[in-house]
Amino acid sequence: MRKIISAVVAISMTGTLLTGCSGAGKQEPTTGLANTETVDSAIENAAAVEDSSGFLYTGEAPITEEGGTIKIMAQESNYPNVDISKAPIVLKVFEEAGVEPAFQLMDYDAYPTEAAPIIGSGDTDADIIKTPDNDPNQVYIKSGLFVPLDEYFDYMPNFTAWLSQNPVEKAELTAEDGHIYYVPGINVADDYQPCLMYNQVWLDKAGKEAPATLDELVELLRYFKDNDMNDNGDASDEIPMSVMAEFLPYMFGPAFGLDLVSGFQADDAGNVTYAYADSENYKKYLEFLNGLYKEGLLEADYAGLDRDTVIDRISKDLTGVAFDFSWAMSMMYSNVLPYYDGTEATAFVGVAPLSGEQKGFYVGRNALSGMYGVSTKSPQIELAVKFLDYAMSDHCQDYYQWGFEGESYVVNSDGSREYTEQGNDNDWLQQLGINPAFVLPASQSVEATDILVADWHARINRELRQYIRDPWPEIYATSEESDTANLYMEDIQKTVDESTPDFITGKKNLDADFDAYIDKLDSLNLAEMIEVRQSQYDRYLKALEQ
Ligand SMILES: [Ca+2]
């Protein structure tokens, strides 16, 4: 199954999971929405100038006439059969730039743990380094490992133009000291996000519409549980709902007015709260899940459910409700249904979020993904900076998203594009190096994803976009804020992670034990933590207004 996941979304899936769906502060973002002055004046004053060899780079290839080699430390592809360092799209960028490629690559999954000590100790001669995370605590920045890119903006016409057009990302990228150190990859943030899906055939058999409310959902789950939905003569083998534990906050939190995905959330007046400490609504959320659990609508081993098991069940027509990244809809779930014929009527179909006392929404994610910095140890900083600028240009993004005209895609007479037959072969497309975010600052593309999924799936994505709400923004913290978070968040998170399943399964009693849970969070200095988030959020709002 894994093979059919295009990197376009595969990255978005693993990325989101790695950085923590349960959100609440495993990472401690750091900086400076407060002050983009340095960067703003650097952008304003940037003017293409000749480099030390007398060559003028204007944003188009080549970046030099002297040749040379650029070495990048980054990740291997997460496709085991793809050598991303030899992928034609990646090689094309180097070839056009006029430099030779060199790589120091590490295993995709092991990158965060393997790369961190190497970067930290400066034990690499790479010119460009992909950080193992978004450097939320500015650890690498503060260690002086990376060049302040704004001091080289004369050599970065593409990046400076992009920053001018993206004030939120510019503010998010600006460190506490007012400099920008990284060129980011960009995630699709409002499209193809996790959503609720139903087996349409089961819905039709039950004569029901997709539930709009929690009550309607419960009614539907009971129906699926009690009836022979898969027509095998056995009314007891149906598993009404197959949702992995990490998606329960996505699926049910919003109906209770909670963004449990981010953890911290702000209301319309800008007041920050911690969703897992909402003594009224979080309690109701747990009561609801405990109710599902007791009735067998949420399975006994819900915490152990993984995606492979969900796919296996769907392939045997055993289950009716799922919640996953949108990508799964037509690419992992519908396609394994025994009767799927390519139409929505026979598929697992995404629908609007559930509402309860509060109107439902889906939680989107932050756009910044995968930071690339230029090492201060590089003997050719100018060249490295220019390469990074060229590698993030629109021209190169086109390669990353579509590959090569006539090979992986064609342009129709109306100007729209589509993948060729070969381009629709995902194995081939990955070999070509599509979306090489492992080694270059690639942006995901909604349009390119639309073409990869079923037409009905692309349409449903467009319909669901209206329900996406921004997650907690990526806001750098001051050193003091980051110290506070590092001191308190781990214990707070641990308490939440341990208590939640106990309340859902009834091991802990909501009437008897919930107040003690809230008290425990209070004793772990939650109030101080919320104050930190409040000041960060205030700065964020201020920066947005500028
Ligand atoms: Ca059955």
Residues whose N, C-alpha, C, O or C-beta is under 5 A from the ligand:
A	BS01	CA	D228 M229 N230 D231 N232 G233 D234 A235 S236 D237 E238
